[in-house]
Protein backbone atom coordinates (compact mmCIF):
# COMPACT_ATOMS: atom_id res chain seq x y z
CA UNK A 1 0.00 0.00 0.00
CA UNK A 2 1.51 3.33 -1.06
CA UNK A 3 1.52 6.15 1.46
CA UNK A 4 0.68 9.58 0.08
CA UNK A 5 3.03 11.74 2.12
CA UNK A 6 2.69 14.79 -0.06
CA UNK A 7 -1.01 15.41 0.66
CA UNK A 8 -1.27 14.67 4.36
CA UNK A 9 -0.63 17.96 6.13
CA UNK A 10 -1.19 21.28 4.41
CA UNK A 11 1.71 23.72 4.83
CA UNK A 12 4.04 20.97 6.03
CA UNK A 13 6.67 18.92 4.24
CA UNK A 14 7.54 15.26 4.76
CA UNK A 15 10.87 14.86 6.56
CA UNK A 16 11.35 11.19 7.40
CA UNK A 17 9.74 7.99 8.65
CA UNK A 18 10.68 6.46 11.99
CA UNK A 19 10.21 2.83 12.95
CA UNK A 20 9.77 3.07 16.69
CA UNK A 21 9.18 5.37 19.64
CA UNK A 22 12.88 5.74 20.44
CA UNK A 23 13.69 7.10 16.98
CA UNK A 24 10.71 9.45 17.22
CA UNK A 25 11.84 10.76 20.61
CA UNK A 26 15.41 11.34 19.37
CA UNK A 27 14.33 13.25 16.27
CA UNK A 28 11.72 15.22 18.21
CA UNK A 29 14.31 16.21 20.81
CA UNK A 30 16.90 17.13 18.18
CA UNK A 31 14.49 19.32 16.24
CA UNK A 32 13.13 20.90 19.43
CA UNK A 33 16.66 22.15 20.11
CA UNK A 34 16.28 24.17 16.88
CA UNK A 35 12.74 25.31 17.88
CA UNK A 36 11.21 23.17 15.13
CA UNK A 37 7.80 21.65 15.83
CA UNK A 38 7.03 18.30 14.24
CA UNK A 39 3.78 16.82 13.01
CA UNK A 40 3.35 13.06 13.24
CA UNK A 41 1.25 10.84 11.00
CA UNK A 42 1.06 7.30 12.28
CA UNK A 43 0.68 4.30 10.02
CA UNK A 44 -2.43 2.15 10.29
CA UNK A 45 -4.06 2.55 13.71
CA UNK A 46 -0.89 3.92 15.29
CA UNK A 47 -2.53 7.21 16.28
CA UNK A 48 -5.11 5.41 18.39
CA UNK A 49 -2.46 3.19 19.97
CA UNK A 50 -0.21 6.22 20.65
CA UNK A 51 -3.08 7.95 22.48
CA UNK A 52 -4.06 4.81 24.38
CA UNK A 53 -0.60 3.49 25.28
CA UNK A 54 1.65 6.57 25.01
CA UNK A 55 3.66 5.10 22.14
CA UNK A 56 3.10 3.09 18.99
CA UNK A 57 4.69 0.03 17.43
CA UNK A 58 3.80 1.24 13.94
CA UNK A 59 5.88 3.46 11.67
CA UNK A 60 5.30 7.19 11.89
CA UNK A 61 5.91 9.84 9.26
CA UNK A 62 7.41 13.10 10.52
CA UNK A 63 6.51 16.40 8.90
CA UNK A 64 7.77 19.93 9.57
CA UNK A 65 6.65 23.35 8.39
CA UNK A 66 7.91 24.05 4.88
CA UNK A 67 10.05 26.97 6.07
CA UNK A 68 11.69 24.75 8.73
CA UNK A 69 12.45 21.91 6.31
CA UNK A 70 16.02 22.92 5.27
CA UNK A 71 17.15 23.27 8.90
CA UNK A 72 15.35 20.08 9.97
CA UNK A 73 16.81 18.09 7.07
CA UNK A 74 20.35 19.29 7.80
CA UNK A 75 19.91 18.54 11.50
CA UNK A 76 18.81 14.93 11.03
CA UNK A 77 21.54 14.38 8.41
CA UNK A 78 24.20 15.74 10.77
CA UNK A 79 25.08 18.65 8.45
CA UNK A 80 25.69 21.09 11.27
CA UNK A 81 28.00 23.26 9.12
CA UNK A 82 24.91 24.45 7.24
CA UNK A 83 22.99 25.44 10.38
KABEL-V193068 format. One record per residue. SS is DSSP state (A for helix, B for strand, O for the rest). PSI is psi in radians with two decimals (999 if undefined). D_LAST is the distance of its C-alpha to the last C-alpha in Angstrom with 1 decimal. Layout:
ss=<SS;SS>
psi=<PSI;PSI>
d_last=<D_LAST;D_LAST>
This chain:
ss=<O;O;O;O;A;A;A;O;O;O;O;B;B;B;B;B;B;B;O;O;A;A;A;A;A;A;A;A;A;A;A;A;O;O;O;O;O;B;B;B;B;B;O;O;O;A;A;A;A;A;A;A;A;O;O;O;O;O;O;B;B;B;B;B;B;A;A;A;A;A;A;A;A;A;A;A;A;O;O;A;A;A;O>
psi=<2.15;2.46;2.25;1.41;-0.57;-0.28;0.19;-0.75;1.99;2.35;0.04;2.77;2.42;2.30;-0.96;2.98;2.35;2.69;-0.24;3.03;-0.61;-0.79;-0.72;-0.80;-0.70;-0.84;-0.71;-0.73;-0.76;-0.86;-0.54;-0.53;-0.30;0.23;0.71;2.13;2.44;2.71;2.37;2.31;1.96;2.57;2.63;-2.20;0.46;-0.58;-0.78;-0.78;-0.67;-0.71;-0.78;-0.78;-0.22;-0.18;2.99;2.58;-0.07;2.76;2.69;2.33;2.40;2.29;2.67;2.86;2.56;-0.68;-0.35;-0.17;-0.84;-0.76;-0.77;-0.76;-0.83;-0.68;-0.81;-0.33;-0.18;0.32;1.18;-0.24;-0.47;-0.11;999>
d_last=<35.8;32.9;30.2;29.2;25.6;25.2;27.8;27.2;25.1;25.2;22.1;19.9;18.6;19.3;16.5;18.6;22.0;22.7;26.1;26.7;26.1;24.3;21.6;21.3;21.1;18.4;16.1;17.1;16.4;12.9;12.0;14.1;12.1;9.4;12.7;12.9;16.6;17.9;21.2;23.4;26.2;28.5;30.7;34.5;35.6;32.5;31.9;35.4;35.1;31.8;33.6;36.8;35.5;32.0;30.4;31.1;32.1;31.1;27.9;25.5;23.2;19.9;18.8;16.2;16.6;16.1;13.7;11.4;11.8;9.0;6.4;9.3;10.1;7.2;7.6;11.3;11.3;9.8;7.4;5.2;5.6;3.8;0.0>
